[in-house]
Amino acid sequence: MASIGLKQRPFFDDKNRAFWNLQSAGWAGYLVLRALSGFSNGFPLEFLVPLLIHVVTGYSLTLVLGVIYRMVISRARIVTWGVSVAAILIATLLFAVIDAWVFSTINKPDTPLATNLVLGTLTLDFTILAAWSALYYAINFYLIVEEQADQLVKLDVQATSAQLAMLRYQLNPHFLFNTLNSISTLVLLKQTERANTMLSRLSSFLRYTLANEPTAQVTLAQEIETLKLYLEIEKMRFEDRLRTHFSIEDGAAKARLPSLLLQPLVENAIKYAVTPQEEGADISVDARLAGDRVQITVSDTGPGLKENAIRPSYSTGVGLANIRDRLAQAFGPEHRFDAGSKPSGGFSVTLEFPLILEEQPKVAA
């Protein structure tokens, strides 16, 4: 037997519905309390007649006040409070006159409406209308603050997504320029077969990377596969001079990280370790778990950092700085980034961040 599920909606999801519910429940509760109080003090049943008129009058006047408040709540503060106070005073006077007239008509039908009777009901009526108005503004200002907070959260998420996309898109044009430049060189050297192979591998790499959301997170295993596609292209240029080694723990392979995070590190190593050395260099990518954290190290056997040959602004100028920013966006203060020369020679970059295994809102293709 199929069951029908009822989706619970927030109470203030429909402000108009919430207003009528609160208005009706509030005045109904007030009527019950006044009736119980009257009967406990020995009032006769006829006491309910003026009480009902009193409640209906208050209910109607607060509806009018609600209309006025909706018109001025978004105006300048002096207009809002000035109009609100004037509306309460006028409504209180009208409320008191109606209450006094009803009491005089029922209890003293032959006596003219006395001023002292009107003054006697002013305090109670003003208290009721002032309390209703305070509650009305409190609820509405609360809803305004909640709406602004929701908007700030949405804007913050949009800004973060835009920044992540910008950081990711910084990588693609530079890599594409370098690869196309290499293909152009091969064509000029009439090495059309190698140029065609490189172009085919470039197509595979771009198909893989451009199919992914720029703000998505991928598993380390996916990132390594992407990195191998990139290295296949670079090996067309450097052949045996580029030697790569991967050591990825099974547990670390499932960790999630921003897509194309490691590619700038390898590109950096190729530019400053493989390119300047006739014998080329080895590039190693190691990943392991350290408790509930992931440690990834990308190292090379190049010249490292030297006083007279400083590694300039890390490749493209957006390489390591880009990675730092993307790690900060993805993991906040929970990440670690270390870069420098190794004692044994060469250059090494170590990334460390929390182990995340669950699916993210945006997942790479």
C-alpha positions in Angstrom: 0.0 0.0 0.0 1.5 3.3 -1.1 1.8 6.0 1.5 1.5 9.7 0.9 4.3 11.7 2.4 3.6 15.2 3.5 6.5 17.6 3.1 6.8 19.9 6.1 7.1 23.5 5.1 8.7 26.2 7.2 6.1 28.2 9.2 7.1 31.5 7.6 7.6 30.1 4.1 4.3 31.7 3.2 4.2 35.0 5.1 0.6 35.7 4.3 -0.5 32.4 5.6 1.7 32.8 8.7 0.1 36.2 9.4 -3.4 34.9 9.3 -2.6 31.9 11.4 -0.9 34.0 14.1 -3.6 36.7 14.0 -6.5 34.2 14.4 -4.7 32.1 17.0 -3.6 35.2 19.0 -7.0 36.8 19.2 -8.7 33.4 19.9 -6.4 32.8 22.7 -7.0 36.3 24.1 -10.8 35.6 23.9 -10.5 32.4 25.8 -8.3 33.9 28.5 -10.6 36.9 29.1 -13.6 34.6 29.1 -12.0 32.2 31.7 -11.0 35.2 33.8 -14.5 36.7 33.7 -16.2 33.4 34.7 -13.7 32.8 37.5 -14.7 36.2 38.9 -18.4 35.4 38.8 -19.4 37.3 35.7 -22.7 36.2 34.1 -22.9 34.6 30.7 -24.0 37.9 29.2 -20.4 39.1 29.8 -19.5 37.3 26.6 -21.4 39.7 24.4 -19.3 42.8 25.0 -16.2 40.6 25.2 -16.9 39.2 21.7 -17.4 42.7 20.3 -14.2 43.8 22.0 -12.3 41.0 20.4 -13.8 41.5 17.0 -13.0 45.2 17.2 -9.4 44.5 18.2 -9.1 41.9 15.5 -10.3 44.4 12.8 -8.2 47.3 14.0 -5.0 45.2 14.0 -5.8 44.2 10.4 -5.8 47.9 9.5 -2.6 48.4 11.5 -1.0 45.5 9.6 -1.8 47.2 6.3 -0.3 50.5 7.5 2.8 48.8 8.9 3.5 46.9 5.7 3.4 50.2 3.8 6.0 51.9 6.0 8.2 49.1 7.3 10.7 49.6 4.5 10.7 53.4 4.6 13.1 55.7 6.5 13.2 55.0 10.2 11.6 58.3 11.2 8.7 57.7 8.8 8.2 54.1 10.0 8.1 55.0 13.7 6.3 58.3 13.3 3.4 56.7 11.3 3.3 53.6 13.5 3.0 55.7 16.7 0.3 57.9 15.2 -1.6 54.8 13.9 -1.5 53.2 17.4 -2.8 56.3 19.1 -5.6 56.8 16.7 -6.5 53.1 16.8 -6.4 53.1 20.6 -8.8 56.1 20.8 -11.2 54.4 18.4 -10.9 51.1 20.3 -11.7 52.8 23.6 -14.7 54.7 22.2 -16.2 51.5 20.8 -15.6 49.6 24.0 -17.1 52.4 26.1 -20.1 52.7 23.7 -20.8 49.0 23.8 -20.6 48.9 27.7 -22.8 52.0 28.0 -25.4 50.6 25.5 -25.6 47.3 27.3 -25.5 48.4 30.9 -26.8 52.0 30.8 -28.8 52.4 27.6 -30.5 55.7 28.8 -27.2 57.3 29.8 -25.1 59.3 27.3 -21.6 58.1 26.6 -19.4 59.4 29.4 -15.8 60.7 28.8 -14.5 59.0 32.0 -15.7 55.6 30.6 -13.6 56.2 27.5 -10.6 57.2 29.5 -11.0 54.1 31.7 -10.6 51.7 28.7 -7.7 53.6 27.1 -4.9 51.9 29.1 -6.1 48.3 28.4 -6.7 49.0 24.7 -3.4 50.8 24.3 -1.5 47.9 25.9 -3.2 45.4 23.6 -2.5 47.3 20.4 1.1 48.3 21.5 1.9 44.6 22.3 0.4 43.5 19.0 2.4 46.1 17.1 5.7 45.2 18.9 5.1 41.6 18.1 4.4 42.4 14.4 7.6 44.4 14.0 9.7 41.9 15.9 8.6 39.0 13.7 9.0 41.0 10.5 12.4 42.4 11.4 13.5 38.8 12.3 12.4 37.6 8.9 14.2 40.5 7.2 17.4 39.6 9.1 17.0 35.9 8.2 16.5 36.8 4.5 19.6 39.0 4.5 21.6 36.2 6.1 20.4 33.7 3.5 21.3 36.2 0.8 24.8 36.7 2.3 25.3 32.9 2.4 24.2 32.5 -1.2 26.5 35.4 -2.3 29.4 33.9 -0.4 28.9 30.5 -2.1 28.7 32.2 -5.5 31.8 34.2 -4.8 33.7 31.1 -3.6 32.6 29.2 -6.7 33.5 32.0 -9.0 37.0 32.3 -7.4 37.5 28.5 -7.6 36.5 28.6 -11.3 38.8 31.5 -12.0 41.8 29.7 -10.3 41.1 26.6 -12.3 40.7 28.5 -15.6 44.1 30.2 -15.0 45.8 26.9 -15.7 44.2 25.8 -19.0 45.2 28.7 -21.3 48.9 28.5 -20.3 49.1 24.7 -20.8 47.3 25.0 -24.1 49.6 27.6 -25.3 52.7 25.6 -24.5 51.4 22.4 -26.1 50.2 24.2 -29.3 53.6 25.8 -29.5 55.2 22.4 -29.3 52.9 21.1 -32.0 53.7 24.1 -34.2 57.4 23.4 -33.8 56.9 19.8 -34.8 55.0 20.8 -37.9 57.7 23.3 -38.9 60.2 20.5 -38.5 58.0 18.4 -40.7 57.5 15.8 -38.0 53.8 15.4 -38.9 53.4 12.0 -37.3 54.6 13.2 -33.9 52.6 16.4 -34.2 49.5 14.4 -35.0 50.1 12.1 -32.0 50.6 15.0 -29.7 47.5 16.7 -31.1 45.5 13.5 -30.5 46.7 13.3 -26.9 46.0 16.9 -26.3 42.4 16.3 -27.5 42.1 13.4 -25.0 43.4 15.6 -22.2 41.1 18.5 -23.0 38.1 16.2 -23.4 38.7 14.8 -20.0 39.4 18.1 -18.2 36.9 20.3 -19.9 34.1 17.9 -19.2 34.5 18.5 -15.5 33.0 21.3 -13.4 35.8 23.9 -12.7 34.8 23.9 -9.0 34.4 20.1 -8.7 36.5 17.8 -6.5 37.8 14.5 -7.9 39.4 11.5 -6.3 43.2 11.4 -6.2 43.0 8.3 -8.5 41.1 10.5 -11.1 43.7 13.3 -10.7 46.5 10.9 -11.3 44.9 9.6 -14.5 44.5 13.2 -15.7 48.1 13.8 -14.8 49.2 10.8 -16.8 47.3 12.1 -19.8 49.3 15.4 -19.4 52.6 13.6 -19.1 52.0 11.6 -22.2 51.9 14.9 -24.1 55.0 16.2 -22.4 56.9 12.9 -23.1 56.4 13.6 -26.8 58.7 16.6 -26.3 61.2 15.3 -23.8 61.2 11.5 -24.5 63.7 9.7 -22.2 64.7 13.0 -20.5 61.4 12.9 -18.7 61.1 10.1 -16.2 58.1 9.8 -13.9 57.4 7.7 -10.9 54.1 7.2 -9.0 53.6 5.8 -5.5 50.0 6.1 -4.4 48.6 4.3 -1.4 45.2 2.6 -1.9 43.6 4.6 0.9 44.9 7.9 -0.3 43.7 7.2 -3.9 40.1 7.6 -2.7 40.7 11.1 -1.2 39.0 14.0 -2.8 40.8 17.2 -3.9 40.2 20.1 -6.3 40.6 18.9 -9.9 43.9 19.7 -11.8 45.6 20.6 -8.5 48.8 18.6 -9.2 49.3 19.5 -12.9 50.9 22.8 -12.2 53.4 21.1 -9.8 54.5 18.7 -12.5 54.6 21.4 -15.1 56.8 23.4 -12.8 59.1 20.5 -12.3 59.3 19.9 -16.1 60.2 23.6 -16.7 62.9 23.9 -14.0 64.2 20.3 -13.6 63.8 18.6 -17.0 64.2 21.4 -19.5 67.5 22.9 -18.2 69.4 19.6 -17.8 70.7 17.7 -20.8 70.1 14.4 -19.0 66.6 15.5 -17.9 65.2 14.6 -14.5 63.0 12.3 -12.6 59.6 13.5 -11.3 58.0 11.6 -8.5 54.4 11.8 -7.2 53.9 10.2 -3.8 50.7 10.1 -1.8 50.0 8.5 1.6 47.7 8.7 4.5 48.9 10.2 7.8 46.0 9.4 10.2 43.0 11.3 8.9 45.0 13.5 6.6 46.4 13.0 3.1 50.0 13.9 2.2 51.0 14.4 -1.4 54.6 15.1 -2.4 55.7 16.1 -5.9 59.5 16.1 -6.2 62.2 16.2 -8.9 65.9 15.6 -9.3 66.6 19.0 -10.9 69.0 21.8 -9.7 66.5 22.9 -7.0 66.8 26.5 -5.7 70.1 28.2 -6.1 71.2 31.7 -5.1 72.2 32.6 -8.6 69.4 30.7 -10.3 66.3 31.3 -8.3 63.3 29.5 -9.5 61.2 32.4 -10.8 57.7 33.0 -9.6 56.9 29.3 -9.9 56.4 28.7 -13.6 53.5 30.7 -15.0 53.2 33.1 -12.1 50.0 31.4 -11.1 51.4 27.9 -10.4 52.2 27.5 -6.7 50.3 30.7 -5.8 47.3 29.2 -7.5 47.6 26.0 -5.6 47.8 27.8 -2.3 44.6 29.7 -3.1 42.8 26.6 -4.2 43.8 24.7 -1.1 42.7 27.6 1.1 39.3 27.7 -0.7 38.8 24.0 -0.5 40.1 23.2 3.0 40.4 26.5 4.8 43.1 26.5 7.6 43.1 22.7 7.6 45.7 22.5 4.8 49.5 22.6 4.7 51.7 23.7 1.8 55.5 23.3 1.9 57.9 23.9 -1.0 61.7 24.0 -1.2 64.9 22.3 -2.1 65.6 18.8 -0.9 68.9 18.1 1.1 69.7 15.4 -1.5 69.1 17.8 -4.4 66.1 18.8 -6.4 62.9 20.5 -5.5 59.9 19.2 -3.5 56.4 20.4 -2.9 54.3 18.8 -0.1 50.5 19.2 0.2 48.6 18.1 3.2 44.8 18.3 3.8 42.0 16.4 5.5 40.9 13.0 4.1 37.5 13.5 2.5 35.8 10.5 1.0 32.1 11.4 0.7 30.6 12.7 -2.5 30.7 16.5 -2.9 27.8 18.7 -4.2 29.7 19.0 -7.5 31.5 15.9 -8.7 33.8 15.7 -11.7 32.6 13.8 -14.8 
